[in-house]
Structures are given as C-alpha cells and as structure tokens.
C-alpha cells in the first residue's frame, strides 16, 4: 500500500509486477457471472465514459472486419472530427437516468437540468423508463403494460434512430432520477432486444453494486439468459472500472483506451480489503435481512400515514428502499434535526442508503417520523423531564449529541 501511494504508477505504460495478482485477488474475485475481465478507472463517470468508448470501438471493429487497419481517410478525418474517422454512433439511455457528468456521460444523463446546462451534448436517444404503480400487487396488469410500452420504444429507437445505436446503458434502479424500479422481466426482455439488434447492454452498477440490494450486483436479481456485455462500478468499491467478457472489447491497439493513471493500485488494494470484510461478515446476506426489517417497518408506517409515505418501493432489494413524500424537503430537514441522516432524489423521493454494516438496532426512526407526520416536529426527547423548560432550539440541540442514524451514506 505504501509503495502504491508514494510511487503511484502510470498503469497503461508501467503496471507494477504484481498488479495482475492484485486484480485477480480483489476486483476480479467478485466479477459478475460471465464477465472475467476488467478495465480499471478513476470514478463512476470515468467508468461509464470508457465503457461507451469500448462499445463504439467494438462496433467499428466488427464493421471494419477483424484485423483490418485504419484507412488514411479515417485517420485524416478523425483529426477534423468528421466521418468516417469520427463516425456518427449513439448510446441510448433512459429518461431520468444518471450516468455521470463527463461529456459523453452527460449526454446519457437525464435526471436534472443543472447537470447539463451550458454543456454541448451528443444528439443521442432516450427511451421511457417504466413508471410503475404501487403497491405492485394491485397494479400488476397496468405495470406489465407500462413495461411493454417502454420496451416497444426501445426497439423503435434501435431500429429507426438516425445513427447506429451501439449500446444501451441502464441502471438497475434509477437512483438520482427518483429510485425508479422495473421488474426482472423488463430487464430480461431488454437483454433480448439488445441482442436481437446487436447493441451492447451496459449495466451501470455505480450506485447499486457491492451488496446494497441484497445481491453483490443488483442485476443478479434479474436472472438474465445471458450476462450483460459490460458492467460499470464505483462508489462502495472505492475504485472504479467496467467488467466485460468478450475479448473483442479489449482495445486492439495501444493508446486507444488510455489515460495517465487508468485506475489506482492503492484503491484496488482498498477494494480487496472491502471484499474481504464483506465475505468475512457475510454483509450481502446481512443487508438483505436488514432490508426486510426496514421495509417491514416502513410498510407499517405507510399504513398509518398513507399521505406521507407514498409509493413505497424496494421490497426484496436489500436496503435500496424509497418512497415519495409530498413534503420531502421539509421531512429531510426535520429528520436531520433528530440525528437521522437521510437523503432525497428525483422530485419527491426519499431514499435509504445505509452502509452495509447497518443493523436492526440502528433502525429506530419511527418515533421522529411519527412526530413529523402528526405535525409535531419537535425533538422526541422533549417529553423527557430533563427537557422541561427548554426552548425548542435547546430541545433539538440535545439530539445532535446522539450518534447520527445514517440512513443515507454517499457510497
């Protein structure tokens, strides 16, 4: 570790002698089923950006013919940002998606205007992501029809877009866009459609990966007939990159997929340690059980306060749980005064993102929630005799002395 920190190598040119062993014992030891190779990166946006580049190079490599060299026209036109060297290709994403803030990833990000304003964008297509109704059991027919509508739009884009769509990128759960879910059947059918039209399927697991959904990778919930072509990761891994399986996704020439660092061995060492702790403590299974506990408690609160907890979702998805609140921003502020760190996404969603070590004993936030829902935003300890005579601000300040309940954690 000390050597990696002090003498950080430029991995593309001078990988350390033990780097392959480090990858095999860490990052590749938890590779998604069917994907046995990895390209390391620096952050989630970088992971997606390089995955997009890999998809474009893969498409042109097949189109050009294996082993074919670049033509003089291709090389000259590329320097002028024109065809055929800079071809008109596209990556399809979904409405309300978030895939990063770099140039190509911004063109597939659709969650908030503030991310995209003033930045030039590729004219790439977007399809509707299913807007499911809850409870799922009461709207099975409507949701099935909604997913079929969205899949029809995907197929329309793949067949009729003005440029070849080389890949479809999708989040297992649209996180920044509002914690929007779709069924495993939707994703299985999406995989079939991408295979049918020779578009790569990129699963963006930057937010959902590393155990938070009760599976190490969220797409494992889908039971896909064939694995995705690429799976990107970062966040909880504290490193980044994309997994792949097809050798043709490897760059066929030096410097095609390249930057100074191409990852960071020190972060790969950290991820290996994280993987070791996840396995030692069985944290994926633990998170699945914690999610059942949290969802059950929230379902009880939703029955009591149906106007405050709407569209509760994430059952069976570990701690990746969310709901819609008509007073979302006010609710988040009040909960923080009670020592509960909780976040929002989309327009009205409240989302849970506790760490993998979160347990049932940490989950007692029903008292402050009830206080808020019933119009009493004061500290729940205000009824304690020790709080008598204090002002409201003094009462709330007492909660800041308690350990925070971290129901939202950035990674």
N, C-alpha and C positions, 0 to 999 in steps of 0.2 A: 504493500500500500504506500509506504513512504516513497519508494522509488517512483511509483506511478504519479504521485503528487508533485514531487520535486523535478522529475525529469519526464514530463508528460510527452509521450511520443506522437509524432505525426503518423497515424496508423496506416494511411494509404501508401506511404513510402517506407516507413521504418517500424513495422509492428514488432513488439518485443517477442522474444523466442517462445515465451510461454503463453502468448495471447490466445492461440487456438485451444490450449488446455483450459484456460480461464473461461472461454466461451462455452466449451463443452460441459464444464462442471457447474456453470451458472446459467447464463441466458438460454443456452440450448437444452439444458436439462428440463426445462418447463415449456419447451416449444409446443405450440398447438398440434394436435394429432394431424399427421400428414405433411407437416412443414418441418424440414430438417436443416434449414439454412437460415442465416440471419445477416442483415446489413445493419450495423450499428450507427446511431445518430446521436444528436445532442439534446433534442427536445421533441415534444409531440408534433409541433408544426413541421419540424425538420424531418421527422419520421414519415409523415404523410407526404411532404413535398418530394422526398426522394422516392417514395413508393409510386407517386404519379410519374416521375421521370422514368422509373423502371418499366411502368406499363406502356409508356409511349415508345421507349426503345424496343421493348418486346414486340409491339405491334409492327413497327417498321422493319425489324429484323425478320419477322415472318414474311412480311410483304416483299421485302427485297430479295429474300432467299438466303438460306443458311450459308455462310461463308462468303457471300458477295461483299465486295468492297464498296466504299462510298464512291460515287462518281465525282468528277471535277465540278459538274454543275451543282451537285448537292453541297459540296464544301464551299463553293463560292457564294451560293445563295444564302447559306446559313449565316454568313458574315453580314448579310444585309437584312436578316430577319424575314426572309421571304422563301416561298416554296421553290423547289422541293426540299431544300435543306432544312427549313423550318416549316414542317407540314402543318396543315390545319387539322388538328386532332382535338378530341374533347374528353373530359372526365365528367360523368353525370353524378350529381348528388341529390339530396332531398331537401325540400322546404323545411326550414327551422333547424337545419343541420349546423354543426360547428366542427370544423376540421383544422382550425389554426388561423394564424394571422400573417403568414408569409404570402408572397404574391399568388402562387397557384392555389394554395390552401384557402386564401381569402375568396378566390373565385368559386370555391365549393362551400364556403361558409354562408349560411343564410339565417343566422339567429338574431343578430342585432345590427341595425344600420351603422352604429358608431364604430363597429369594427372595420367597415368597408368604405366609409365616406372618404372622398378625395383620392382614392387609390384606383388606378386603372385595373380593369378586370378582363379576364378571358370571357368570351361570349359562350359560356358553357351551359348546358341544360340542367334543369331541376325537375324532379317529379314530386308529386304529393306524397308525404309520409302518412300512413294511416292515422286518422283521428278517432281513436277508439272511444266507445261509450262505456261507462261504469255504473254498476257492477258488471263485470264481464258476463256472468251467468245470465243476466237479464237481457242482454243485448247481443246474444251470440249470432243471430241471423244478420242484424244490422252491421256488426263488426266484420263478419265474413264478406258481406257485400262491399264494405268500405275497403278492405284489403284487396279484393278482386279489382275494384276500380283503380286503385293505386298501381297495382301490377300491370293492368292494361296500359296505363300511362307510361310506365317504364318501357314496356315492349314497343309502344308507339315511338318513343324517343329513340330507342336503339335501332329501329328500322327506318326512321324518317328524318333524323336530325341532319342538318346541312353538312356536317362533318362526321367522320367515323368516331364513334364513342368507344374508346379503347378500354375504359374501365368504369365501373360503378362503385362508388365509395359510400359506405353506410355505417352508422353507429348501431350497435345492438340496442342501446337505449339512447335516444336523443337527449343528451344531458343539458347543455347550455340552452337548448331550444325549449325546455319545459319538462324534461323527464318523460318523453313520449315513448310509449311501448308499442310493439307489434307482436303478433303471435309467432311461435316457431314455424307454423305452417306458412306464414307470409315469407319468412326468410328462406325456407326450403324451396318455395316456388321462385323466389328471387334468384336463388342459385341456379335453378333450372333455366330460367330466362337468360341469365348472363352466359351460361354455357351454350345455349342454343344460338346466341348471336355473337359468339366469340369475343365477348367483353370480359375482362378480368373482374373478379369480385374482390374489392379491398374492404376488409372489415377493420374499422377504426376502433381499436380497443384501448385507446389512450386513457379514457376515463373509466371504462368498465372492466379492464383487465386486472389481474393479480388478486382474484379472490373475492371482490366486493359483492358479487352477485350470487355467492354460494357455489360457484364453479371457478376454477382458476381463470378460465377465459369465458366470458359471457356467451360467446357463440356456441359453446359446448351444450347449452340448453336446447339448441335447435335440432340436434341430431341430423346434420346435413348429410345428403347422399355422397357428396364429395367435398373435400375441405375447401375453404376459401383459397384464392390464389396468393393473397398477401394479407397479413395481419399486422397492424401497427400497434406500438405500445410505448408507454412512458409513465408519467405520474407515479403511482405506487412503486414502480420498478426503480425509480430514481436514476434511470438511464433511459435510453430510447432506441428505436430502430424499427425494422419490419422483418417479419419472418416470411419465408417463401419455400416452395418445394421444387418447382420446375427449374432445372439448371439453365434453361434458356432465359430466365430472369436475371441471371448473372451478367454484368457488363462484359461484352465480348472484346473490349479494348481498354487499355489503361486510360485513366482520366475521364472516362465517360460519366461515371458516377463517383464524384470525388469532392473533397474539401480538405482543409488543412488537418482537421482532427479526426473526422469520421468516427466519432464516439469518444469515449474517455475510459481507459482501463480502470481508473480509480472508482468510477461509478459502476463499472461491471463487477468489481470486487464487492461493492456495497450490495448490489442486487443479489449476488451469490449468497451473501450473508442473510439477506432478507428471505430468500428462498429457503435457506436452511432453517430459519426461525419459523416460517410458515409451515414447513413439514414437521419440525420438532413439536410444535404446539397444535398441529392439526387445525390451523386457523381457517382454512376454507370450510371445512365441516362446521367449525365453531361459528363462523359468520352466517352460514345457512341457518343454524339453530337460533342465533341471536336475531336474525331477520324475522323468523317465525314469531318470536316473542314480541318484537317491536310492532310487527304488522297486526298481531292479535290485539295488543293494547290500543293501537290507533283505530282499529275497526270498532272497538268498544266505545272509544271517544267519538267516532264518527256517527254511531247510532245515537249518542246522547246530544251531539252538537252537529247535526247534518248541514247546517248553514255555514259552519266554519271549516269543516273537513269535507271537501267535495272531490269526487273522482279519485278516491284513494286507490293507489296502484303500486305494483311491485311485489305482489304476493308470490312467493316461491323464487324471488330474485335476490335472496340474501338481504343485505341492508340497503339495497338500491330502491328505496321506498320514497314515494312522493304523494302529494295531494294538492289540490287547488284551494286557495283561500281568497275570499273577496276582500279581506283586509291584510293581504300578505305582508306588505312592507311594515305596517303598524305591528303586526304579530311578531315579525323578526326582531324589531327593536325591543318590544316588551320582553321577549324571551331572553334576549341578551342581558337585560337588567336582572333577570333571575339566574344568571350564570349559565344559561343554555346557549351554546354556540350552534346556530342552525342557519342554513342558507336558503336562498331562493334561486329560481331560474325561470326562463320564459316570462310570460306576462303576469301570471298569478300563482305559479307553483312554489311550494315549499318542498325542499328535498333533504333527505337524510344522507349524510356521507361520513358516518363514524369510522374510526380506524378499525383495523381487523381485530385488535385486542379488546374492543368494546364488548362489555358483558351485560347480562341482565341487571346486575346491581347498579349499572350506570344509567339505566333506562327510566328512572322515576321522574318524568317530566309531566305527568298527568295533572299534578296539583297546580303548577303555574299555568298550564293550558286551560284548565277549568276556570281558574281565576280570570284569565283573559276572556274566555268565551262568555262568562257570566257578567262581564262588564266591570270587573274589579282587577285593575292592572297593578295593584299594589303588591308588594313582596309577600309571599305566602307565610313568611315568618312574622308578619305584622301582628298576627294574633297571639304571638308568644308574649307572656308577661314581661319579658325583658325588653320588648319593643314598645311598651306603653309609654305614651307621652312623646314619642319621637315624631318628627315630621316625615312626610312621605319620602323625601330625598334621603333622610337618615335611614329609614327602613330599607330602602332599596340598596343603599351602600353596604348594608350588612351582607347582602348576597354576594357582593363582589369578593368577600373574604373567603367564600366557599370555593372548593375546586370546581372549575368550569365543567359543564357537561357538554362534551364535544360531539354533538350530533352531526356536525359538518366539519370536515377536515379537507384542506385543499388537495391533498394527494390520496 
